[in-house]
Amino acid sequence: MRQRRPLEAVVALALSACTMTKLQQTAPGPPMNVHETPSVLFAFDNSYARLPDRFFARLNPSSVRAPRLVRLNGALALHLGLDPEALSAPGGVEILAGNRLPGGAEPLAMAYAGHQFGNWVPRLGDGRAILLGEVIGKDGVRRDIQLKGAGLTPFSRMGDGRAALGPVLREYIVSEAMAALGIPTTRALAAVTTGEEVAREQLLPGAVLTRVAQSHVRVGTFQFFAARGDEEALRLLADHVIERHYPEVAKSDQPYLALLDAVVDTQAKLIARWQLAGFIHGVMNTDNMLIAGETIDYGPCAFMDFYDPKTVYSSIDRMGRYAYGNQPRIAQWNLAVLAQSLLPLLGDGKDAAVARAQDAIDSFPGLYNAAYGEGMRAKLGLAQERSGDTELAEDLFTRMADNRADFTLTFRRLSDLPAKDPETDTEIRKLFEDPAAFDDWALRWRKRLTRENIGDEKRQAAMRAVNPAFIPRNHLVEEALKAATAEEDFAPFDTLMTVLASPFEDRPEFSRYAKPPRPEQVVQATFCGT
């Protein structure tokens, strides 16, 4: 990966002048039912709510007419120390819909800014999401509990503050699939319908998603305060992030520079995991990059079927800015924007601060390539790094692109091949329009395997542990969403969730979920749903 635009080239754009405005706190409206029972207990400890008021707007979720639980993630609830039965009961559903506040909640909408498709927007914020508070799970990790689709906030702009059922279920499916694949991500705790409709291109059933994240602090959160010249807020925010996510950097002589280094490293590893899984985010705006290193915002995202680095699914990405092959470069660009936001904290003079920040940003390609290279060797069954491994992988991708080979199936079927018997290559050869293209590459791959001191059985097991059999293929996701929204049939959703919960297991009874789409099933575009 080549180095891209220097830090100073984004400073002028990202620090565009904007008017300082005080966040308007939304009036609470009619009294909300605040009730806590022993069976519906959130042990909230809300660190973000203790920051100054200019970090957010305090307001309650908007009530909905007739909430109904669609699905609850019971395993996640238990991990968070919550009672699934209590959350599934009427009182729990009222909480998940935003009709009732649990004790200890301090609901708020977070303020942030961002670059959206490269364009600077000085004031974004949570336009339809309300953070109820933070809980500490059984693993000792602090996490946000947020309602997405919970109503209007001061940041809603021209939006309605609501969410439709289809996008809520899409986020539920894909975020939980990402978690099962081992990719850092926000999680879905619950989905409820509201008994109300939302207006998009047509009237659609409304819903609320309960989203869980290590935090919702974004690159755009730092941009919000940097653009206003609010150095005090920048320092408070950085201290909050260090204490919450990167406590090890507090011991550094330059903790804010160490924070930047840590975020760069975390993001490099995250994007490498995206690329290794064939995941395309679709809207890599700076307000969609979490400082904690989790994937967020599953609007127009998709997993690639046939390999092509130019693949774009997002209906709003008309220029291919966030195409699969561009994601590492965009991540570095976003981190450069974070670096410029942190400049006031990095040194006594601008030149020294810029130099320090530039060094941090310049480290991204090496960190990314190291993480990606390690992951790719694992996908190819290579336990030891050797010269020529990168070229071997790149040659495979060239042949996959030229022959429209399916990304996921190619690596999964490669996992089944022995080191010395090309006669077993029948199924993987079928994935290539010209099977001879695979044959030529396989000769080199098998020659490389002879330099590995590992038997077939152990190697194949290791490859199957990193090359999934199942991903949330676009046509299957759309099939589940259509059944749920048009027919109120959640059986396809439930079956898909069952399959995706164990992505690395061979399950013949679900063989159709491993297959690429037929021509008439191909999904050409995905949508934000806002």
N, C-alpha and C positions, 0 to 999 in steps of 0.2 A: 504494500500500500504506500503510495507516494505521499509526501507531506503536502498539505494544502495551504490555504490562505493564512498568512501571518496574523498574529493576534491584532496588531495595530490596524489591519485592514477592516476589522469588524467593529473597532471601537466607536468610530463616528456613527455608524449605523445603529449600533445597539445602545448608545448613549444619546439618542435623539432627544432633543428638548421636549419636555412635557410639563403640563401645569400640575402643580401640587394641589390635590383635592382631598379633603377629608372624607373618609368613608362614611356614607350615610347609614346609620344603624336602623334597620327595619323595625317598625313598630310591631310589637308582638301580636296585635290583633286580639281576637277572642281568646279567653283563657283556655289553655290546653290542659288536658287531663294528665297531671303528673302523678303517677302512682307506681309504687314499687311493692312487690310481694316477695316473700322469701324464695319463691320458685322462679321468679324472673329477675335475676340479680346480675347486674353489670358492675363489676368492681372497678369503676372508673377512677383513673388518676390522670388528669388532663393537663399535660405539660404545655401544649401549644396555647391553650386558653389562658395561661398565665403570662403570655407575652403581651406587650402593649396593644391597645385597641386598634391602632392603625394597621395591624397585621390581619385583621378580619372584620367581618360584620356579624354581630350577635343577632340571631333570629331563630325562631322555631320553624320546623317543617310545616308545610301547609297540609291541612287535613284532607283526606280523600273520602269519597262517598261510601264505598263498600269494599274494603280490603279483603283479599282472599289469598291465602298462601298457595303459591305455585310449587315451589320446591325449597327445602331447607337442607343445607350442607351439614348434616349431623356430626360427621367426623371433625369438621373444622370447628363447629360450636364447642364440642368437648375439648378440643385442643386449646380453645380460648378460655376455658373454664366456665362455659355457659351450659345451660340445661336445654337440650333439644326439645324435650317434651313441653317445657314451659314456653319456649319460643314458638312452638307449633300450636299452642292453645290460643283462644281468642285474644287474651291480653297480650301475648307475645306478638301475634300478628299485627295488633294495633301499633306496637312499637316499631316493627319492621316497616310498616306503611307510613310512619310519621304522625299517626293520630295521637300517640301517647308518648310522653317522655319518661324514660326510666330514671330512677333516682340517681343523682350524681352526674347526669348528662349536662353538658354546657354547649348547646348547639351553636355552630358558627359556620359561616362561609368564608373561605380563605381568600386573601387578596394575592394576585400575582399578575405578571405581564407576560410577554413572550413574542418570539418571532414565529409567525404562522406562514409557512411556505416562503420563508425568507423575508417577509414583511413585518416590520415592527408594529406591535400593538401595545400601547403603554398601559392599558388597564383591561385585564381579562377577569380573572377570579372565578370562583365557583358559581356558575350561572344556574345550575340546577342540582347541585350537590351540597349537602349539609353534614358537617362532621359532628357526630353526637358526642364523641369523647374517645379516650384511649383506655385500653385494657392491657394487662400483662398476662400473657399466655402461660401455659404450663411449662414451656421451654424458657421462660424468663424474658422473652422478647416483648417489647411494647409495640402495640399495633393500634391503628386508627379503626374506628367503626364509623362508617360514612353511609348515608342514604343518598343514592343517586337517582334523581327524578323526584326530589322532595319538594319542589315548588320554586316560586320566584325568589330571587335574592337581589341585592343591589348590583350584582354583576351580570344579571340576565340579559342586559342589552335588549335585543329584539326577540329573545327567546321566550318560551312559555314556562321554563323551569321544570318541565315534565319529561318523562321518557316513555317510549312505546315498548310494548311487550317484546317485539322481535329483537331490537337491539339489546334489551336487557338479557334475553336468553342467549343471544350471541356472545355477550361478554361472559356470561356464566359458563357456557360451553368452552370457549377458547381459553379463558383464564385458568379454569380447572385442568384443561388439557395441558397447558404450559406447566402448571405445577407438577403434574404427573410425569412430564418429560424432564423435570429437574431444572427448569429455566426459572430464575427469579421473577416473581410476578405478584401483582395484587391478586386477591382471592375473592370468590363469591360466597357469601354466607347464606344469602336467601334472595328469592325473587317473589314478589307479591303483585297481584293485579289490583287495580284501584277501583274498578267499577265505573271508571270514567274513560272518555275517549280523548285522544290527542290528535291535533290536526297537523299532518305532514302533507305529502302529496294527496293523501286521502285520510279519512278518519280511521284511527287505529286504536286498539285497546291499550290503555295506559298501564304502566307498571313502575315499580320501585325496586332497585337493586341495592342490597346491603353489601357494600364493598369493604374489604379488609386490606390494609396496607401497613407496612412498617412506618410509613408516614406519607403525607401528601405534599411534602416540600419539594418544589421543582426548581429547575434552573430558572424558570420564569419568576419564582418567588424572589430570588436574589436580584433579578433584573428589575423587578418592581421598585425596590428600594434604591438600587444603584442609579436608575434613571431619574430619581427624585433627589439625588445627592444626600440621601439620609444615611450617613455613615453610622450613626448610632444603631439604627435598625439593622443595617448590614452586620454589624458586630454581634448584636443580640441574636440574629438569625444564625450566624455562623457558630456562635457558642452553643445554641440550641442543637444544631445538627451534630456538632462534635460530641456533645454529651450523649445524644440519643443514638447516633449511628457509628461514630468513629472515635470512641473514647481514647483509643491508643494514641491519637495524634495530639492530645492535650499535653503530653509530656515533651513535645518537640519544642525546640528553641523558636521555631516559626510555625505555630500551630495552624494558621490560616493557609499558609503555603502547603503544609502537610495535608490539610483538608483537601485542597485542590488536587494534590497528587493522589490522594486516596480515592477521590471521586473519579478521576481519570482512569485509574486502574480498575475500579469497579465497573465502569461503563464499558471499558475495552473488553472485559471478560463477558459482560452481558451481551454485547453486540456479536461477539464471536459465537456465543451459544445460539443466537437467532440464526446466524448464517449457517451454522452446522445443522440446524433443524429445517432449513428452507422456509423460515418465517419471515413474512413481509409485514411490517408494522402499518405502513400506509399514511400515518400523519406524525412524522418525527419532528413536530414543532418543539420549541424549547419549553413550552408549558406542558409538554407530554413526556419530559425526561425527569424522572424522579431522582433526587439526590441520593437516596438509599440504594439505587441500583436495581429496582424492580420494574418490570414491564407494566405500563399503564395505558389505558385507552384502547379498547378493542372494537372501535367502530369499523373502519374499512380494512381491517387487517385480514390476512389470509395466509395459508400455507401453500407453497408452490406445488403444482402438479408436475408438469413437464419442465425440465430444467432450462432456464433462460435467465441470465443475469439482468436482462432489461425488463423482467416481469414487473408489471404494475397492476394492481387490482382496484385501488381507490378511485372512485368515480370523480373525485375532485383533484386528483394529481394528474392534470392534463399534460404536463411537461416532463413527467417521469422523475421529478426531483427525489422522490423517496422510493425509487425502484430498488429491487433486491440488491443489485450490485453497488448501489450508491450508499447503502446504510452505514458502512464504516466511515466514509468521508463525512456524511452528515453528522454522525455522532461527534467526530472531531470538531466540526464547525460549531455545534452546539456547546461543546466544552470550551471552545475559545470564547464564546459569549459569556459563559460562566466565569472564565478567568478574568475577562475585562470587568465584570461586575464586582469581582473581589479585589480589583486593583487598589482601592483605598486602604485595604487591610494588609497589603503585601509588602510595603516598604515606605520609607520616608520620602522618596522622590519618585516621580512617574517613570523615569527611565529605568531605575532599579526594579520597580514593581513590574514593569512590562517585561524586562529581561527574565525575571523569575517566572512569571506567568508563561512566557513563551517556551521556556525550558519544559514546563509541565505539559503544555499542549504538544510539544514536539515528541514527548515520550509516548504518545498514544499509538502511533503506528507499530512501534516495537512491541508494546504490551499486547495490542490486538493480534499481531501476527504470531506472537508466542502462544497465546491462548487458542487461536484458531488452528495453528499448526499442530499443537498437542491434541486437540479434539479431532482433527482430520486424520492424524495418524491412527488414533483409536478407531475411527470409522473404517479405516482400511485394514485394521488388524496388525498394525506395526507398533510394537511395544518400544522399540528403540529408535531414536532419531538418527537418520543417516542422510548423507548428501544425496540429492536427487529425489527425495521424498516429495518436496514441493512441486517439482516438475511432473512427477508421476500423478499427483492429484490434479494438477491443472490440465494435464492431458486427458484424464478421465472426464473432467467437466466439459472440455471442448468437444469431445466425442458425444457426450450426453446432449449437449446443446444442438449439435449438428444432426442428431438422430432422434430428437424429441423423446428422450428417455425420461421416465418418471423419477424424480429426485429421491423420494422416500423408498420406493420399491427397489431401485437400483442398489442402494446400500444394504437394504434388508436381504435381498437375494445374494448379494456378494458375501454376506455373513454366513451363508449356508455352504459355500464352495470349499472343497478340499484344496490342499496346496499342490496336488500332483495329478489331478484327474480332470482334464478339460471336458471329458464326456458328460460331466454333470452340469454343464453350463446351459443346458437347453432353456430353462425358464428365464434366466437373466438375459439371454441373447434375444428373446422375444420382445424385450423392452426397447430394442434399438431398431430403427428402420432398416439400417444395414447391419446385420448381426456381425459381419466381419470387422466392423469398427470396434466392437467389444473384444473380439478374439485377439486382435493385435495388441490391445492394451493389456489383456489378461496374461499374455505371455510375459510381459515385463513385470506385472504385479506378482506372478508366481515366482519369477526369478528373484524378486526382492524378498519374498517370504522365506526363501532358503537361507537368508541371513538372520532370520529370527530363531531364537532357541526356544521354541514353544510348539507344542503339538496342535494338531487340527482341532481336537475337541475343546481344549482350553481357549484357543484363539477364537473359535467360532462363538463360544459362550460369551467371551468378552466383547465381540463385535455386536452380538444380539443385544447386549446390555446398553449399547449406545446408539444403535440403529433401530428406531422404532418400527414396529409392524403397522401401527395405527397412528394417524394424525387426524385432526378435525378437518377432513377434506371439505372443500367449499360446497360441493354439491350435496353432501350429506348434511352439513349444517343447514343449508337452505331447505332441504327436505324436512328436517325436524322443525325449523321455524315456521314453515308454511303450514304444517299439520297443527302446530300449537296455536298459531294466530288465526288461521282461517277456519279450523274445525274444532278447536279446543281439544285436540287429541295430543296428549303428551307422551304417548307410548314411544314414538320415534326419538323424542328427546331423551327419555329415560334409557332406551337401549344404547343410544350414542354415548351417553355419559358412562354407562357400564363398560363399553368397549374402551373408551379413552382413559378410564381410570387405571388400566393395566396396558400401557402402550407397547411394552417390550415383550409381551407374552404372545406366543402363537396360539390362536384360538380359531380352529377351523370352522366352528359354528358361526363365526362372524366374518367369514372370508370376504364377503362383499364390501365390508368396511375398509378393507386393505387395498381395494382395487382403484385405479385412477378412473376418472369419469369417462363415460362414452361421449362421443362428439356432441350429442344432443344434451348432455348433462353439464357441459363445461360452463362454469360461472365466469363471465367476462369482467364483471365490475361488482365491487362491494361499496357500501354506503355508510355514512356516519350515523344517520338516524336522528340528527338534531334538527 
